[in-house]
């Protein structure tokens, strides 16, 4: 099958099977499944129409399937016991300050990574959060930086460092807001759980967003 230069048709040489043509470019399957007896010309406009007749329903099917899967994997509503107070969350996470960082860790015995600390802290109060920072950023209520309250999850977009920084993807970091512009987090390998200020030059630059798990504090 060869499109003629500067023309509006495809030319099929003698000997081609229409069944083979129908696989590469859609044509009616009712055509005789035998070799062409002579060079056959099919206008591109007609071929395009036949392609669209098949592709359009397929695109609709794919779109509906993606929509269904998106709904199917949407996180279930978070169950939050009414008796849990934001300051209880803060006291729990502050009790882990100085515990070692450990990639994949989510307990005082093993150490913590950033999302593991958040996961463990809320679990002590009967609240089951997702395990990873990316999943944790999809739950709760988004809040502005100047609306932060104790217990809010604060997220940072960490960029790669050094010579290979240009080639490294950004990573997500999460901590728990305590009060007075501070948050507790498990920083990185070789360090320990600590409390930092969001206004610190580094964290200020990396700040991304925040999510609220618990209700509004009484005023």
C-alpha positions as a LaTeX table, in Angstrom:
\begin{tabular}{lrrr}
\hline
Residue & $x$ (\AA) & $y$ (\AA) & $z$ (\AA) \\
\hline
Unk1 & 0.00 & 0.00 & 0.00 \\
Unk2 & 1.55 & 3.28 & $-1.09$ \\
Unk3 & 0.07 & 6.81 & $-1.01$ \\
Unk4 & 0.76 & 8.57 & $-4.27$ \\
Unk5 & 2.80 & 11.76 & $-3.74$ \\
Unk6 & 0.70 & 14.90 & $-4.06$ \\
Unk7 & $-2.52$ & 12.94 & $-4.57$ \\
Unk8 & $-5.54$ & 11.95 & $-2.52$ \\
Unk9 & $-5.60$ & 8.19 & $-2.88$ \\
Unk10 & $-3.81$ & 5.03 & $-1.81$ \\
Unk11 & $-2.64$ & 2.60 & $-4.49$ \\
Unk12 & $-2.61$ & $-1.15$ & $-3.79$ \\
Unk13 & $-0.48$ & $-3.30$ & $-6.11$ \\
Unk14 & $-1.78$ & $-6.38$ & $-7.88$ \\
Unk15 & $-1.59$ & $-9.49$ & $-5.71$ \\
Unk16 & $-2.40$ & $-7.83$ & $-2.36$ \\
Unk17 & $-5.07$ & $-9.54$ & $-0.32$ \\
Unk18 & $-7.96$ & $-7.40$ & 0.82 \\
Unk19 & $-7.96$ & $-9.34$ & 4.08 \\
Unk20 & $-4.40$ & $-8.12$ & 4.72 \\
Unk21 & $-5.34$ & $-4.58$ & 3.68 \\
Unk22 & $-8.25$ & $-4.68$ & 6.13 \\
Unk23 & $-5.85$ & $-5.38$ & 8.99 \\
Unk24 & $-3.48$ & $-2.53$ & 8.22 \\
Unk25 & $-6.15$ & 0.02 & 7.23 \\
Unk26 & $-9.86$ & $-0.60$ & 7.83 \\
Unk27 & $-11.86$ & $-1.48$ & 4.73 \\
Unk28 & $-15.20$ & $-3.34$ & 4.50 \\
Unk29 & $-14.72$ & $-6.98$ & 5.46 \\
Unk30 & $-17.33$ & $-7.95$ & 2.91 \\
Unk31 & $-14.73$ & $-7.53$ & 0.14 \\
Unk32 & $-13.75$ & $-10.87$ & $-1.47$ \\
Unk33 & $-10.83$ & $-12.40$ & 0.38 \\
Unk34 & $-8.77$ & $-13.07$ & $-2.73$ \\
Unk35 & $-5.79$ & $-11.40$ & $-4.43$ \\
Unk36 & $-6.47$ & $-8.18$ & $-6.30$ \\
Unk37 & $-6.66$ & $-8.80$ & $-10.02$ \\
Unk38 & $-5.37$ & $-5.34$ & $-10.84$ \\
Unk39 & $-4.04$ & $-2.24$ & $-9.16$ \\
Unk40 & $-6.82$ & $-0.88$ & $-6.94$ \\
Unk41 & $-7.26$ & 2.74 & $-5.92$ \\
Unk42 & $-9.15$ & 3.76 & $-2.78$ \\
Unk43 & $-9.60$ & 7.51 & $-2.15$ \\
Unk44 & $-7.98$ & 8.75 & 1.05 \\
Unk45 & $-11.20$ & 10.60 & 1.98 \\
Unk46 & $-13.14$ & 7.32 & 1.88 \\
Unk47 & $-10.40$ & 5.51 & 3.81 \\
Unk48 & $-10.33$ & 8.24 & 6.49 \\
Unk49 & $-14.07$ & 7.93 & 6.96 \\
Unk50 & $-13.79$ & 4.19 & 7.44 \\
Unk51 & $-10.96$ & 4.62 & 9.93 \\
Unk52 & $-13.01$ & 7.09 & 11.96 \\
Unk53 & $-16.01$ & 4.75 & 11.95 \\
Unk54 & $-13.87$ & 2.26 & 13.88 \\
Unk55 & $-11.69$ & 4.61 & 15.96 \\
Unk56 & $-14.50$ & 6.88 & 17.26 \\
Unk57 & $-16.39$ & 4.11 & 19.16 \\
Unk58 & $-13.04$ & 2.81 & 20.43 \\
Unk59 & $-12.13$ & 6.25 & 21.81 \\
Unk60 & $-15.49$ & 6.47 & 23.58 \\
Unk61 & $-14.96$ & 3.01 & 25.09 \\
Unk62 & $-11.45$ & 3.89 & 26.31 \\
Unk63 & $-12.69$ & 7.19 & 27.78 \\
Unk64 & $-15.52$ & 5.48 & 29.67 \\
Unk65 & $-13.16$ & 2.77 & 30.92 \\
Unk66 & $-10.66$ & 5.32 & 32.27 \\
Unk67 & $-13.47$ & 7.22 & 33.98 \\
Unk68 & $-14.78$ & 4.05 & 35.59 \\
Unk69 & $-11.33$ & 3.04 & 36.84 \\
Unk70 & $-10.73$ & 6.52 & 38.24 \\
Unk71 & $-13.91$ & 6.24 & 40.28 \\
Unk72 & $-13.11$ & 2.68 & 41.32 \\
Unk73 & $-9.71$ & 3.57 & 42.81 \\
Unk74 & $-10.88$ & 6.75 & 44.52 \\
Unk75 & $-9.99$ & 6.59 & 48.24 \\
Unk76 & $-12.78$ & 5.61 & 50.59 \\
Unk77 & $-14.10$ & 8.34 & 52.90 \\
Unk78 & $-11.80$ & 8.78 & 55.90 \\
Unk79 & $-13.26$ & 7.74 & 59.23 \\
Unk80 & $-12.24$ & 10.18 & 61.95 \\
Unk81 & $-13.34$ & 9.54 & 65.57 \\
Unk82 & $-14.99$ & 12.63 & 67.00 \\
Unk83 & $-13.08$ & 12.49 & 70.28 \\
Unk84 & $-9.63$ & 12.97 & 68.70 \\
Unk85 & $-8.24$ & 16.46 & 69.34 \\
Unk86 & $-5.58$ & 18.12 & 67.16 \\
Unk87 & $-3.34$ & 18.68 & 70.18 \\
Unk88 & $-3.42$ & 14.95 & 70.94 \\
Unk89 & $-1.96$ & 14.37 & 67.48 \\
Unk90 & 0.75 & 16.95 & 68.12 \\
Unk91 & 1.78 & 15.48 & 71.47 \\
Unk92 & 2.03 & 12.04 & 69.89 \\
Unk93 & 4.23 & 13.12 & 67.00 \\
Unk94 & 6.43 & 15.30 & 69.23 \\
Unk95 & 7.05 & 12.26 & 71.42 \\
Unk96 & 8.97 & 10.74 & 68.51 \\
Unk97 & 11.46 & 13.60 & 68.14 \\
Unk98 & 15.04 & 12.25 & 67.96 \\
Unk99 & 13.91 & 8.84 & 66.65 \\
Unk100 & 16.07 & 7.83 & 63.67 \\
Unk101 & 15.05 & 8.18 & 60.05 \\
Unk102 & 14.61 & 4.91 & 58.22 \\
Unk103 & 13.36 & 4.49 & 54.68 \\
Unk104 & 10.13 & 2.51 & 54.79 \\
Unk105 & 9.96 & 2.78 & 58.61 \\
Unk106 & 6.69 & 3.43 & 60.39 \\
Unk107 & 7.23 & 2.60 & 64.06 \\
Unk108 & 9.33 & 3.79 & 67.01 \\
Unk109 & 11.16 & 0.47 & 66.99 \\
Unk110 & 12.23 & 0.61 & 63.35 \\
Unk111 & 12.44 & 4.37 & 62.88 \\
Unk112 & 10.41 & 6.51 & 60.49 \\
Unk113 & 10.40 & 7.93 & 57.04 \\
Unk114 & 8.33 & 11.08 & 56.52 \\
Unk115 & 5.00 & 9.48 & 55.59 \\
Unk116 & 5.60 & 6.63 & 58.04 \\
Unk117 & 5.70 & 9.14 & 60.92 \\
Unk118 & 2.41 & 10.71 & 59.81 \\
Unk119 & 0.86 & 7.27 & 59.30 \\
Unk120 & 1.95 & 6.01 & 62.72 \\
Unk121 & 0.93 & 9.19 & 64.57 \\
Unk122 & $-2.64$ & 9.15 & 63.34 \\
Unk123 & $-2.91$ & 5.37 & 63.79 \\
Unk124 & $-2.29$ & 5.83 & 67.55 \\
Unk125 & $-5.63$ & 7.64 & 67.64 \\
Unk126 & $-7.59$ & 5.15 & 65.56 \\
Unk127 & $-7.29$ & 7.03 & 62.27 \\
Unk128 & $-6.03$ & 4.96 & 59.37 \\
Unk129 & $-4.28$ & 7.11 & 56.81 \\
Unk130 & $-2.76$ & 5.89 & 53.54 \\
Unk131 & 0.89 & 4.93 & 53.85 \\
Unk132 & 2.65 & 7.05 & 51.22 \\
Unk133 & 3.00 & 10.83 & 50.99 \\
Unk134 & 1.39 & 10.86 & 47.55 \\
Unk135 & $-1.69$ & 9.03 & 48.84 \\
Unk136 & $-1.84$ & 11.18 & 51.96 \\
Unk137 & $-1.98$ & 14.30 & 49.81 \\
Unk138 & $-5.20$ & 13.00 & 48.23 \\
Unk139 & $-7.20$ & 12.84 & 51.45 \\
Unk140 & $-8.71$ & 15.35 & 53.84 \\
Unk141 & $-9.44$ & 18.99 & 53.06 \\
Unk142 & $-6.97$ & 21.31 & 51.36 \\
Unk143 & $-6.11$ & 24.37 & 53.45 \\
Unk144 & $-4.13$ & 27.49 & 52.72 \\
Unk145 & $-0.72$ & 28.11 & 54.20 \\
Unk146 & $-2.01$ & 30.93 & 56.38 \\
Unk147 & $-4.88$ & 28.75 & 57.68 \\
Unk148 & $-2.73$ & 25.98 & 59.14 \\
Unk149 & $-3.83$ & 24.43 & 62.41 \\
Unk150 & $-2.22$ & 21.80 & 64.67 \\
Unk151 & $-2.51$ & 18.33 & 63.16 \\
Unk152 & $-2.58$ & 19.46 & 59.52 \\
Unk153 & $-0.42$ & 17.56 & 57.05 \\
Unk154 & 2.09 & 19.85 & 55.32 \\
Unk155 & 3.68 & 18.83 & 52.02 \\
Unk156 & 6.89 & 19.90 & 50.35 \\
Unk157 & 8.28 & 19.29 & 46.88 \\
Unk158 & 11.92 & 18.35 & 47.29 \\
Unk159 & 14.22 & 18.89 & 44.33 \\
Unk160 & 17.32 & 16.85 & 43.58 \\
Unk161 & 20.70 & 18.18 & 44.70 \\
Unk162 & 24.20 & 18.18 & 43.29 \\
Unk163 & 25.55 & 17.56 & 39.81 \\
Unk164 & 22.71 & 15.21 & 38.80 \\
Unk165 & 19.92 & 17.44 & 40.13 \\
Unk166 & 18.79 & 18.29 & 36.60 \\
Unk167 & 18.16 & 14.60 & 35.86 \\
Unk168 & 16.47 & 13.70 & 39.15 \\
Unk169 & 12.72 & 13.88 & 39.68 \\
Unk170 & 11.30 & 15.90 & 42.54 \\
Unk171 & 10.12 & 13.92 & 45.54 \\
Unk172 & 7.27 & 14.55 & 47.95 \\
Unk173 & 7.91 & 15.19 & 51.64 \\
Unk174 & 5.30 & 15.37 & 54.40 \\
Unk175 & 5.26 & 16.48 & 58.02 \\
Unk176 & 2.76 & 17.39 & 60.75 \\
Unk177 & 2.07 & 21.02 & 61.57 \\
Unk178 & 2.37 & 21.70 & 65.28 \\
Unk179 & 1.96 & 25.41 & 66.03 \\
Unk180 & 3.58 & 28.80 & 65.60 \\
Unk181 & 4.80 & 28.06 & 62.07 \\
Unk182 & 6.52 & 24.79 & 63.01 \\
Unk183 & 6.15 & 21.19 & 61.85 \\
Unk184 & 7.52 & 17.80 & 62.94 \\
Unk185 & 8.94 & 15.49 & 60.29 \\
Unk186 & 11.44 & 12.73 & 59.56 \\
Unk187 & 13.90 & 14.59 & 57.29 \\
Unk188 & 16.15 & 12.14 & 55.45 \\
Unk189 & 18.68 & 9.34 & 55.76 \\
Unk190 & 21.21 & 9.85 & 58.54 \\
Unk191 & 19.00 & 12.32 & 60.40 \\
Unk192 & 16.35 & 12.05 & 63.11 \\
Unk193 & 12.77 & 13.18 & 63.60 \\
Unk194 & 12.85 & 16.89 & 64.38 \\
Unk195 & 10.81 & 20.07 & 64.50 \\
Unk196 & 11.51 & 22.80 & 61.94 \\
Unk197 & 10.04 & 26.12 & 60.93 \\
Unk198 & 8.19 & 26.28 & 57.64 \\
Unk199 & 9.55 & 29.79 & 57.20 \\
Unk200 & 13.08 & 28.36 & 57.17 \\
Unk201 & 14.57 & 29.35 & 53.80 \\
Unk202 & 14.75 & 25.78 & 52.47 \\
Unk203 & 11.32 & 24.60 & 53.60 \\
Unk204 & 9.76 & 27.91 & 52.65 \\
Unk205 & 10.99 & 27.45 & 49.08 \\
Unk206 & 9.85 & 23.81 & 48.90 \\
Unk207 & 6.41 & 24.30 & 50.48 \\
Unk208 & 3.65 & 22.78 & 48.32 \\
Unk209 & 0.29 & 22.43 & 50.09 \\
Unk210 & $-1.48$ & 21.24 & 53.25 \\
Unk211 & $-4.37$ & 18.90 & 54.06 \\
Unk212 & $-6.61$ & 18.86 & 57.12 \\
Unk213 & $-7.69$ & 15.53 & 58.56 \\
Unk214 & $-9.41$ & 16.73 & 61.73 \\
Unk215 & $-12.15$ & 19.35 & 62.02 \\
Unk216 & $-11.79$ & 23.05 & 62.68 \\
Unk217 & $-10.39$ & 24.07 & 66.04 \\
Unk218 & $-12.77$ & 25.93 & 68.33 \\
Unk219 & $-12.16$ & 29.68 & 68.31 \\
\hline
\end{tabular}
